[in-house]
Amino acid sequence: MDGLSAFVDAIYEYEIKERSIRDYEEDQILPPKGIVEEVCQVLLNISSMREEGRFPSFRVCFVKPDSELLKVYIYSHVLLFKNPIEFNTRTIHKLAPALNPAMSYLMVDTSEKPFRAVGIIASYTAWEKIMTKELMSGNRMPRIPNILVNGPGELDACFGENSIVNYVSGNCVFFRKDTFTSTLIAEELAKDTQVSEKERLQLLYMILWRATNYGHGAAVLIVPDEESCKKYIDVKYQLSSSYLFGSGYEPDLHSSKARDKDIITYADFIAKLTSVDGSVVLSKNFDLLGFGAETLVDKMGSKHPDMCFMRYDDTEDTSRQFKDNGMRHRAAYRFCSAVEGSVAFVVSQDRSIEACTKRDGKVYVYDNVSLPLS
């Protein structure tokens, strides 16, 4: 999908679906498409303008100062400007450095022109840390539609903290919300593991989320066991760690908060290992097998695997081919093709996440993976 208009259309396509299955308050409903597109154009202009040497990143929501939501949502501060600020490129560009996308929304009133920034909704504690369970208590920001300025020429349409549609360089794509719950990836991860689904997903989300924030790209290979893959990878730094899910650990003896903290600590440790060239290798029980791993399948003269690139709506994208992807991605495809039962996650430097696995002789690829951290 191309163009800002297509981005706005995609936002409304998602919102209509959500409103059909959820109870929406009036305050959560987006303004008309033309208004949203006008706001997005201003945000797009600001996204490419440096202030104090940095590109801005902030969130905008469509909430009026007399909104009922502000009266009933008690878990954040509502700070209203004494003098509302006209919403245009120049004024919001100057204001943007004060806005933290991990713990605040800029409130924009679009009920009449000129549009005005009327205040800031700010969380009591860092929203980001609550989302990822780094803090064990606190509250999320209101789960309302918002637009995230995410980098030069890049916008995300979000519901609360969850990104739904991404716009960058004139193109927009949907994020997949179901990768870990109802795809071939989910099915493969659930096989031959002793780790509960809740803890498995919590750990995976945290590893990948941390790796995306490092911004250097990463690859995580999940294999049935060490024996299944040793022929196909050369692990530079071999480690044998099963302290979190191994037989010596008894989760029943630990509080849920302590367990959450252990998972966060383990995820932080694994994510940091992705900073080294090569892949991190985990078993399906999330034992750490090593890092700095080089895949050897390419050197074995294997042919290109049969590929199936999946769109967000589970249709096949026949326009994509194996050769169109970078070396890290192609290595992951070949590895999954060679190692039965394996799953690979590849994080790009632009923080996008792709997952792949093999089924019935084909490597299935799911891109734009969303991490439902909350």
N, C-alpha and C positions, 0 to 999 in steps of 0.2 A: 504494500500500500504506500502511496506517495503523496507528499504535500501536507501542509498544515490542515487543510480542510478534511483530508482523509483521517488525520489524527483526531480531530474533533468528532468526526463521524464515528470513529472507533470508540471514543469515550462514551458516546451516547448509546452505541450498540451494547456495551457492557452495562451501562446504568439501567437500561430498559430490562435486561435480563435479571439484574439484581433486584430491581423493584418488583419483579414478578414473583420473587421467592422470599422477599424480606419485607418487614414493615418499615417503611421509610417515613421519617418525620418531614414536615414541610421544609425545615431548615436544611435538610440534607439534599434537596433536589437542586440540580444545577440550573443556572439561568439559561435562556435560549442559546441555540448554537452560535448565532452570529456574535453574541456578547462574549461567549467563551473563546471564540476564535480571535476576537479583538484583544482580549486579555492575553491569550497565548502569543500573539504577535509582539506585544510589548515585552513579555517575558523572554521571547526568543531574541529580541534586540539586546536586552540586558545581559543575556547569557554569554555574549561574546565580548563584553566590555570589562576590562580589568578595573579594579578599585584597590588601591594600596598594593598593587602588584599581583593581585589574585583574581581569578574568575569567581563570580558569586555562586552560591548554592543556597537556596531557600525555598520555602513552601508558601503557596497562596491558597486560601480557601474563600468561598463565596458566602460570607455570613454577615448579616446586617447588625448594627450595634444594638438594636432592640430585639434581637433574636431570643426566642424562648430557650434555645439550646444553652445559651450563655448563663441562664438562670438556674438550670437544672443540672448542668455538668459541673460538679464541685471539685474535680480533681485537677484543675489547672487554674492559673491566674488569667483573668481577662483584663488587659490593659488597654484602655481606650485613649486615643490621642485627643487632647483638648481641642486641637484644630486639625480636622481630617486633612490628609495629604492627597493632592490630586494624583491619580494613578497614571503616570506617564513614564517614558523611558528615563528621562533625566532625573526625576525625583526619586523613583524607586531604585535606580542604580546607586544613588548616594546612600539610601537607607539599607540596601542589601547586606553590607558587612555586619550589621547588628543582628541579623536573623540567623538562627541556628536551625537547620532543617531537621536535626535530631531531637529538638525539643520545643519547636514553636511553629505557628502558622501566622502569616500576615493576613489579616482580615480585609477583604475588599468588598465594598458595597457597590453593586452594579445596578441598583434600582433606578438610578437616573444618571444622566450625563452632566458633567464629566464624572467618570468613575472615581471613587475615593478609597484610599487606604484608611481605615477607621480605627485600627488597633492591632494588637498582637495577642494571640492566645499562647500562653507559655506554660509548660508543665512544671510541676513542683520539683521533680527529679529528672535526671537525664533520660528522656524517652528511649533513646537508643539502648541504654543499659537495662531498662525494664524489658524491652522487646527480646533481648538476647539472654535474659535471666542472669546477667552479670550482677545486677542487684536483685535481691530476693523479695523486696517489697516496693510498692510504689504503684503508680497508675499511668495508663496509656493516655495519649492525646485523644480527643474525640474522633471516632471513626466516621469521618465525613469526606466527601469528595475533595480533592485538592490537586494542585499542579506543582510538581517539584522541578525547579531549575537545577539541572544535574551536571552542567558543564557547558562549554561553548557549543552552541547550536543544538543542545540536547534538553528535552523536556520529558518528564514522566507524568502520566495521569495516574493518580493513586486513590485508593480508598483507605483512609487511615494511613498506616505506614506501608501498606502493600502496593507495589507498583503493578499496574494493570496493562498499560500501553506505553511504549517508548517511542519518542520521536527524535531522530538524529540524522543530520545531513540530508534532510528532505524526505526521509523514509520513516515509516512507522511500523512497529511490530507488536503483537500481543505477547505478554509473558505467559508461560505455561504455569498454571497453579497446581496441576494434578500430577506432575512428574513422579512424585514420591508416593502417590496414593492409588493411581489407577492406570498406570502404563506398564509396558514391559520392564522398565527399570524397576518399578515397585515390586513386580512379581519376582524378578531375579534376586533383588536384595533380600526378599523374605525367605528364600530357599536356603536350607542347610545352615541356619544361624540359630544360636541359642540366646541372642540378645533380643529383648522385647522390642516391639515396634516403636513404642514411645521413646525409649532411650536411643534406639538406633537412629531415628529421625532427628531427635534433638541433637545428637552428636554430629550427624552429617550436616545439618543446617548450620551449626556453629563453625565447623571446619571450613565449609565453603564460603560462609559469610566473612569469616576472618581473612581467608585467602583473597577474596575479591577486594577487601580493603587495603591489602598490601600493594595491589596495583601492578604486580610484576608478572602476572600469568602463573598458572599452576596446573598440575595434572595429578589426579588421585586415582589409583588403580585398586579396585576391590576384587579379590580373587577368592576362589573356594578354599584354597590352602596353599602353603608354600610349595608343596610338591607340584601342584598343577601348573605353575608358571615359571619354574626355575630354568627351564629350557629356553624361555622366550625373553627373559630380562637379565640384565647384569646389574645387580644391586651394589652400588659403591659403598654405601654405609649400611651394613646389615645390623639390625637390632631385633631382639626378641622381647616383646613387651606385651603382657596380657594382664597388667595390674588392675585395669578397670573392670573387665568382664571375665577375668580368669577364675579358676576354681578357688583361689585363695581369698577372693573378695566376697563378702556376704552382705548384700545390700539391705537385707532385713534388719541388720544391726545398726544401720545408719538412718538418720532423719532424711526426709525428702529434700530439705534445703542443703544438707551436707552432700547428698548424692548429686544434686544439681551442680553444686560447686565443683565436685570431682569431674563431672562431665565437661564443664566449661574449661577447667584446667587442662584436661586431656586434649580437648579440641584446640585450645590455644597452642599447646605444644606441637600437635600434628600440623596445624596450619602454618606455624613458623618454619617447619621443615620444608615446606613448599618453596621457600626462598632460595634453596639450593637448586642448581640445575638438575633436571631429571624429575622423575615421578616419585611420589610417596606411595608405598604399597601397603595395603591393609588386607587382612583376611575378612571373611564375611562375619566373623565374630569380633571384628574390629581390633584384633591383635595387630600391633605394628610390626611389620616384617622388615622394613627398611626404608631408606630414602636415597635420593640421588640416583634413582634407577634409570638405566637406559634400555629401551626396548630393542630387541634384536631381530624382530620379525622382518624389518626392512632389509636387513643384511642377508636374510635367508632366501632372497630372490622370490618371495611370494608374490603372486599376482594381486591386483587390486581386488578387495573383497566386494561381493555384491552389496549394494548400499540401498537404504530406504530412509530418506530424510523426511521427517514428520513435521507437518505444520501444527499450529496450536489447536486446530480443530480436528486433528487426527487424520487429515488427508495427506497424501504423499506429495511432496514438492519435487516434481520431476525436473525442474529447472536446475537443481543443484547436482553437482557431480563430485566424486571423490577428489579429483585433481584441483578443484576450486578452493580447497581448504589448506590451512597452514601446516607446517611440519608437525607441530605438537598434536593437532587434531588428526592428521593422517596416521600418525604413530598409534594413537588411541584406537582408531578404527581397526587397524591391522592387528593390534594386540587382542582386542575383543573377538575378532574373527578367529584368532588362533587359540585362545584360551577359553574353552567352554565354561559357561557360568560366570564369566567376569563382567564387571561393570566399570566404565571409565567416566570420570568427570574432568572436563577441561575448562579452566578459567582463563579467559582472555585478558589482555592488559586493559581493555575497556570495561572490564568487570562483568562481562556477559558470561553465562555458564551454559555449557553443553554437556549432555549425558548420552552415553551409547552402550548398547549391549547387543548380543547376537541371539537371533531366534530363527529357527528353520532355515539356516544357511545364509541369512542376511544380517547385516549389521544395521540396526535401527538407531537413528540419531534424533534426539530431541534437543532443540536449542531454545535460547531465551528462557531458561529455567528460573522460575521464581522461588524464593526461599520464604515460606510462611513462618517467620521466626516467632510470631506472637503466640 
